């Protein structure tokens, strides 16, 4: 079980490779051997698919030598050696070669696996401009009169509308196009995607000129994104003729617009790149984006032209094959400093704009916010301040109220006071202990009789009193209450039903997770948006341990309650939330991804900032905390989310609004998720 759990193929991934062998012009035997050297390395690494450059067996720059029978026959002999060797290699290979069919010459990709030629794909679009003269030697695919050919004694399809599907990896279905096919307005791979291809392969030669490398990136990134696919791109490297051109050997692997791997360019040696493509993620994106299905329906005629060829290779399911793919520990927070700053600025402006619109549309000029001196209310207060600036209203229109209770620490009370002062809002303080004590006395709670009974009722009375004050103050001053509860708390149900961390008139933090809020506050501090004194206060808030401060402790400055000791580390729970909410992954896959993210080899993969424990969690800890998340998310908390107030969605990671990304029954069961959790081993053997 442990070996299979630690194998990427068990979780919807496929390892793919792109090889750029050193070649010799018009020497197919040499080129085939260099190709096989890389194919053997790819197989040893556990790849399911490896692809090579356009016309790689002959070299692309043969020009009129392509019309020499000796060269064409030598390419067939070279292909025969590859087919024979493929019996020993547990992967599919795609190689490029010239092939004469029905008296015409075609620029072809040949797909080989397990001793079989699975199919031949002729190039659809031949460039005949600039430095290209392919139409001098070759014919385009639609010139062919045969849809099947006999090659090396095997009867195989000969068509650009062929898909290749692995029997034992159902989500791996790939399509091949050749170089210029990608550069046209509607590439053949667009229709192949609608026909079911999840991996798109491009055998390219592609000489290099200034600026072309960046343009390749744009083409491949956009095609993979539009098609919700992986895209493997090759180009010719060292050995191609430099009579009039130069070659950089660029290899790219993209997945849904994101770069997974890129080769070194201008290398003197053969080289190979790998990436672990998440086929399940691609499948779920297509399922989620219902317009993908609309496109299938509208292009049914093109889709129906495709034929699928199935094949089998002995994939390494029983090996320990860990994920060789960057998995961010903080999926809501980019690890790169520049991208993180950009993300913080974008989220902050989304929140501010949404609040500005709500106030403008309602004609309301005042907001009321409870300021605890903790992280969430601090950030919400900063959003309110910027919104007032944008509206041209004084910050005194923000009515900030701090409401110390039985367990409020001196530290957070001091921070709340300082925050309101540096922001410049109207600040007031309401001691809720007398009204709470009266409530406890009215309901006959033991605490009112002098007993130290700190139960849930004791906690919720304080939370309820704070909320009651906020709403009545808003009524009195003609304002609205701004919510402070964040996405992480809503996911885990770490909020009291009907009170301030769950209920408000408008919640600017509704779709911002805890790990991102801490970086938003730090970003405001480091960009000096509220002055040097204000930045110091924000840093003090960031250094404060997260606690609801509802149960008295032994010290006024050390909270008895520590949130993460109950619900688990936010850094893990935000990770669990992202992959559960955004992609609907099973618990076992989430745990596998978490193990990859939090292992020692990813030790540098975290952003700087507060509330980052910098731990390496083992599988036992990952499983334990995932169990907490699953039970609270699927079983305990939906009724709180069903009636959450309005608030802006800020990111593609999703929100929990019942009017947006998440509609779920309040009384469903968590059984299927908890059962899947049991299938995760308690430790990672090996």
N, C-alpha and C positions, 0 to 999 in steps of 0.2 A: 504493500500500500504506500509506504513512504517513497519508494522509488518512483512510482507512478505520480504521486502527488507532486514530486519535485521535478517532473518532466513537463516541459512547456507544451508538448503536444496534447497533454491531458486537459489543457485549459483553453483550447481554441486558438492556440498560436501555431504558426508554421515558420520554421527557419528557412529563409531564402538567401540566395547568394548571387552576386554578379561578378563574373570573372573577366579580366582584361589580360589576355596572354600576349607576350611578345610574339610577333609574327615575322615571317619572311614572305616577301611577295612571290606568288606563284610557286610555293613549296608546301603543298597540302599535307604531306607526311609530317614535316616538321611542325606545322601549325596544329595538326591533330594531336600530336604528342604533348605540345604545350597546353592545349585545351584539356587533355585528360589529366595532366598533372594538377591543374586547378580543380577539376571535377573530383579527383580523389581527395583533395584537401577539404572540399566542401562536404563530401560524404562523411569524412572522418569527424567533421565538426557537427554532424547531425542535420545538415540541410536537406530539405525535401525537394528543392528546385534550385538549379543553377543555370544561368543564361550567359551567352557569350556574344561578341560583336557581330555586326552585319558582315556577311561574306567572309567570316573569320577563317574558314578552311582554305580559301584561296588568297585572302587579303583583298581589301576593297579596291586598291589602286592598280588593278591589273589592266584596266582600259581594254584595248582591243585583244589582249591575250585571252579575254573571256570567250572569244570565238575560236579558240584553239582546242581541238578535240582532246589533245593530250592532257591539257589542264583540266578539262571537264571530267575526263575519266579518272584522273588522279584524285579529284575531289570525291568521287564516288568511292574510291578505294580508301581514302581517309575516313569517310563516313562509315564504311564497313568496320574499320578498326574501333571506332567510337561505339557503334552498335554492339559489337562483340564485348567490349570492355564494360558496357552498361549492365551486363548480366551480373557483374560483381559489385555494382554500386547501387545502394538503396535510395536513389533519387531520380528525378527527371532532369534531362538536359535539353537545352535549346541551342542549336548551333546554326551558323549562317553559311550558305554555299550557293554557287550558281548551279542551275539545273535546267537541262533541256527537256521540254515536254511538248509533244505534238509539233515538232519542228520550230518551236519558239524557245527563247532563252528567258528564264525568270530568275529574279533575285529572291532567294527563298530562305525561310527559317525551317529547320527540321527538328521535330520534337522526338526525343528518344528516351525510352525507359525500359529496363529489365529485358534487354535484348530485342525490343520491338521498336519499329518506327511507328510512332503514334499518328503522325500526320505531317504534311508539308504545307506551309503557309507562304504563298507568293506575295510579294510587295504590291500594294494597291496603287500607290502614287509615286511616280518616278520624277524626281527633280531634273529639269533640263534648262537651268538658268544659272547665271553666275558661273561658278567654277564647276557646276555639275552637268554631266552629259550622259546620264544613265539611259536615256531613251535611244542612244546610239547603239547600245549593246543589248538592252533588256526590253521586255514587254511587261505591261501592267497586268495585274491579276485578272482583270475582266476581259483580257484577250484570250484567256485559256478556254479551250473547248472541252476539256476533261475535268470532271470533278473528283475522279479517283485515278491514281496511277499505280504502276508496279515499280517499286524501288528496292533494289537489292533482294528481289524475289518476294517482297511483301506488298500486298494490296493495301493502299493507304489513301485517306482523303487528301485532296489537293485543293485547298480553299482557304481564303481569308476569314471565312465564317465558321471556323472550327474552334470549339472549346475543349479543354483537356481537364478531366476531373479525376482526382485521386479517390479510389474506392474506400480506403481506410482513413481518409481525412475529408469528410463530406463538404466542408466549407472551402476546401482548396480547389478552385476551378479557375484556370488561367486562360488568357487569350494572348496571342502574339500579333504584334504589328511591327513594321520595319521602318525605322528612321523617319522619312518624310511623311509617313502616315500620321504622325503626331502633329505635324506642322500645318495641316490643312484645317479649314474651318470646322468640319465635323469628322474627327478621327474615327476610323473603324472601331476602335476600342470603346467609343461611346455607346454604340449599339451592342457590342459584346457585353458591356456591363449590364445593360437592360436584359440581356439574355441569361445573365447569372454569373458572369465572370467576377471574381473577387480580387484577382491578381492580374494586372496588365503588364505585359512584357514587351519591351522595345529593343530589338536588335538594331543598333545604329552604328555607323562608322563615324560620321560627323567630324569633319576637320575643324580645327580651332582657328578663329580669328578674334580680334579684340571685341569683348563684350558678349561673345557667344555663350560662354559658360554661365553667366548670370541669366541669359535668356532661356537656356535649357532648364535651369532651376525653375523659372517662372512657368514654363510649359508643363513640366512634369508635376509641379506642385498643384497647379490649377486643374490639370486633368484628373489627378488622383482625388482632389477635393470635389470636383463636380460629379465624378463617377462614384464617390464613396468607395474607393478602391485603394489597393496598394499598387504602386507603379515601379517597375524595375527597368532602369535605363542603362544601356551600355554604349560605349563609343570606342573607336579603334585607338590603339596606343602605339608604342614603339615598334618599328619595323615596317609600317606603311611607307610607301614611297613619298619622298619630300621633293619630287620634281617640281611641283608647283604649290604644294600644300604642306601644312604641319598638323600634328595630331597630339592630343593631350591625354587620351585614355581616361576620360571622366566617366565614372560609374556613380549612379544615384539610386537610392531606394527611398521612396516617399510612401506615406500612408495617410490618406485623407487630408492632404495638404501639409503634413508635417514631415520634415526630413528625418529619416531614421539613420541613414548611413551615406557617406560620400567617400570616394577613393581619393588618394593622392593623385594629383595631375602631373603630367610630364615625368612619370616614373620611368626609370631605365629597366625595371624588372616587371615580370608578370605580377599581377596583384589581384586580390580577391576581397570583396567586402560582404558582410553578412548583416542581416537584420531579422528580428523576430516579429513577424507581422501578426497583428491581432485580428484574425479572421472573424472571430465572434463579434468583436466590436464593430467591424464593418457591416456584418449582417444585421446587428441591432440598430445601427444608424439607418440602414435602409428600411428596416421595419418601422422605425420611429418617424422617419421623414416620409409621410404618406404621398408626397408629390413624386417620389421615386416610382411608386406603383402607378401613378397617373402617367408618367413618362413611358412606362412599359406598355400601358394600354394604348397610348396615342401612337406608338411606333411598333405596333404589333406585327406589321408586315416585315419590317427589318429584323425584328426579334425572331420571327419564325424561320428565317433563313439559316439560323445557326444549328449546327450539329454538334453533339457532345461525344467525345471519345473518352472512355473510361480506361484507367490503368491501375496497376497495383505495384507498389514498392514496399519493401520491408522497413517501414519507418521505426526509429528507435524508441518505441513507447516504454520499454522496460529499463531504459538507462536513466540515471540521474542526469537530467539535462536542464540546468537552471537557466533562467531568462537572461539573455544577453541584450538587454534593452533598458534604456534609462527610464526608470519609474520615479517620478518626483515624490518625495516624502510628503510634500505639501502641495497637492494638486491645485489648490485655490491660490497659491502664492508662488510666483515664479522664483526660481533660485537665482537667476541672473539679476544683478542689481539694477541694471538699466531697465529691463523688462518689468521688474517689480515696481520700480518708481512709476513707470507708465501705467501699470495696472492700478496702483493706488490712486493716481491722479484721475483715471477714468472712472473708477468706482465712486470716488468722492464727488466728482462732478455729476454723476448719474443721481446719486442720493440728493444732492443739493438741488438739481434741476427739478426732480420729482416733487420735493417739498415746496419749491417756489411755485410750481404749477398748482399744487393743491391749495396753497394759500391764495394765489391769484384768482383761481376759479371760484373759491368760496367767499372771497372778499374779507376773509379773516386776517387780521394783522398781528395777532398775538399767539404765541405757543407756550405751553406749560410742559415742563420736563422735570422729572425727579432725578436729582443728581446725587449718586451714592458715593462718589469718589472711586468707583471701580471702572473697569475697562469699557463696558458697553455704553453706559450713560455718558461717559466722557466723550466717546466718539459721536454719539447722537447730539450732544451739546455742540460739538464743533460743526456738525452739519447745519444745525439751527443757526449758528452764528454766521456762517457763510451765506445761508439763504437770506437772512435779514439784510446782509450787505448787498446782495444782488437785487433785492426788492427796494433798496433805498430806504429801508426802515431802520430805526435805532435798535441796537442790540438790547436795549432795555425792554423791548417788546418780548424778549424771551424771559419768561417767569421761571427762574430756576429755584427749585425747592429741595433742600436736603432734609431728610426726616429721620433723625437718629432713633434707634429702637433699643431693645434690651441687650443686643450683642454688637452694636456698632462700635468699631474700634476707633481709638483716638486718631489713628493714622488716616483711615478713610474719611473721617469727618473733617479732618484738617485739609485733606486733598480736595474734598468737595467744596469747601469754603474758598480755597485758593483758586480752584478752577473757575468758579463763578466770578471771582474778582478779575482774573486775567482776561476772561472772555468779555466781561463788561455787561453781563445780563443783570436783570433785576433779581437780587438774591434774597431768599428768606429761609428761615429755619423753623421747622415744626417738630417739637418733641412728641412722638406718637405714643410714648409709654403710658401717659394717663388714660388716653382713649382706649388703648389696647387692654389695659388693666380693667377698665370698666367693662369692656366686651367680655373678657375672660370671666369676670365676676358674674355678668349677666347670664352666661351659659353654664355657670357652675364648674368652671375649670379648676383643677387642683392648684394651679399656680397662684390663683387669686387668694387661696387660703394659706399661702406661704410654702407650698411644696415645690421642689425643683423638678417639675414635670415638663420636659421640653419635647413634647410630641409634635406631630404634624399640625395639629390644631393651633398649638402655641406659635408655630412658625407662620401659618397662614393668616392668623389674626393680624400679625404685623404687616404682612404683604397686603392684605385687604385694606387695612387702615391707610396705608400709603396711597393705594389706588383711589380710595374714596376721597381722600384729600385732593389728589390731583384733578379728578373729574369735577369736583365741586368748585375748586379754584378756577378751573377753565370755564365753568358755567358763569361764575361770578364776574370774570374779566372778559368774557366774550372770546375766549381762545380755544385752541384744540390741544389735546394731550398728545405728546410725541412719545411713541413707544421706543423702548431700548432693547428688548429681547432680540437675540441674534438667531441665525439659521441653525447653528449647532444646538442651541437650547431647545428650539422647536422640534428638531429631529429626535432628540433624546427625551423630550417631554420634561426637561429640567426647567419647568416654569409652573406657576400656580394658576389654575384655570380662573379666568375672569379678573386677574390682577395685572399690574403694570408690565411684567415681563411677558405677558401673553395678550393683554388687552390694552387698546389705546384708540385714539381717533385716527392716527396714522403712524406707521412704524417704519422709519427710514432704514433700520437695520435688519428688516425681515428676511432678506436673502443673502446676508453677509455672514459667513462662518467665523467662528471665534479666532481661528488662526490668521485670517485675513484682517480682522478688526485690529488685532494687536499691531500689525504692520501699517495699517492706515493711521493709527495714532502716532506711531513712530515716524511715519513719513511727514505728518503735519509738524511734529516736533523738529525734525531734522531740516525741513525746508523753511523753518522760522516764521511760519504763518501767524503765530500769535505771540511773537517776541521772545526774547531770551528767557525772561522769567516764566512765561507760559510754557516754553519748551522744557524747562526744569521740572515744572509741575507734571507735565505729561510723562516724563521719564520716571518720576516717582510712581505714577499710576501704573506704568508698564511693569515696574518691579514689584507690584503688590500681588500677593498670592490670591488666586480666584476663590472667592467664598461668598455664600449668600448672607453671611453674618446675621443669622437669625437665632442661633443658640449661643448663650453666653459661655465664654471660655475662662480659663484661669487667669489670663492676662488680657488687658484692654487692647493690647497691640498685637496679639496673636490669636487669630480666629480659631474657634473650636472646630468649625466645619471647613473642610477642604473639598471643594467640588469634585476635583479629579480623583479623589480617593473613593468616591461613590460611583461616578459614571465613567471613569476611565480617563486616560490622558486625551485632551482635546486633539492633539496632533494625530493620534491613532483614529479617534472617532470621526474627525473630519475626513480622513482618508477613507474610512468605511462608508461615510455618507456619500462622498463623491462618486464612488464606483457603484454603490447601490442605487442611488437616486438617478444619476446621469445615464448609466448604462444598463442597469438591471442585472448586473453580474451575480452569479451564485456566490454564497458565502465561501465556498472552497476556492473559487477564482480570486475573490477579494483577498483571502488569506495568502494565496500564492503571490499575488502582486505586492501585498504588504511585506511579505518576507523578502522579496526581491528589493523593495525600496529601503527597508530598515536593516539590511545586512551590512556587515563590516565593509564590503567592497563599495558600498554607496555612502561611506561615512562622510564624504564631503558634500553630499547632495542635500544641503539644507540652506535656507536663507538665514542671515543673521537676524536676531530680534528676540523679543521677550517670549516667555512661555514656550520655549523650544528646549526640550529636555536633552537633546543631543544624545539620545540613547540608541542602542541597537537592540531592538526587541526580538526575542526568540519566538519560535512558533507557539510555545505554550502561552506566552503573554498575548500574542496576536489573537490566538483562538479565544482566550478568556475575554478580552475586551470586545472582540467581535460579537461574542455571545451576549454581552451586555447591550451592545448597540442593537442587535437584531430583535431582541425581546422588547426593548423599550420602543424601538421604531415601529415595528409591525404589530405589536400587541397592546402597548400601554398608552400611546400618545396621540393617536390619530384624532380622537375627539377634540383635543385642544387645537389641532391644526384646522379642523373643519370650519371653525368660526373665527379664524385669525383675521385681524383688521387689514385694511389696504396697506400696501407698501411696495416699493419698486423692485422689480427683478433686476439684478445688476450683472449677472454673468451667465455664460452658457452652462455652468455647472449645475444650474437648476435652482428652483425655489420650491417652497412647500405650500404655496398658496393654493387653496381649493379652486381658485379661478384661473390658475396658471398651470404649472408643470405637474402638479400632484393632486390627483383626485382618487380618493380611496375610501372604502367603508370604515366606519369607526369601530365596528365590531367583528372584524375579520380575525383569523387565527395566524399565529406565527409558526405553525407546525412544520411546514415544508422547509422553511429557512433553518429552523433549529435542527431538523433531521439532517439536512445537508451539512450543517456545522459539525455534527457527530462524525461525519466521514473524514474530517480533517484529522490527521495524526496529531498526537500530543507533542511530538517532537520531530524534528527533521533528521531522520537517520542518515548516516553517511556524511 
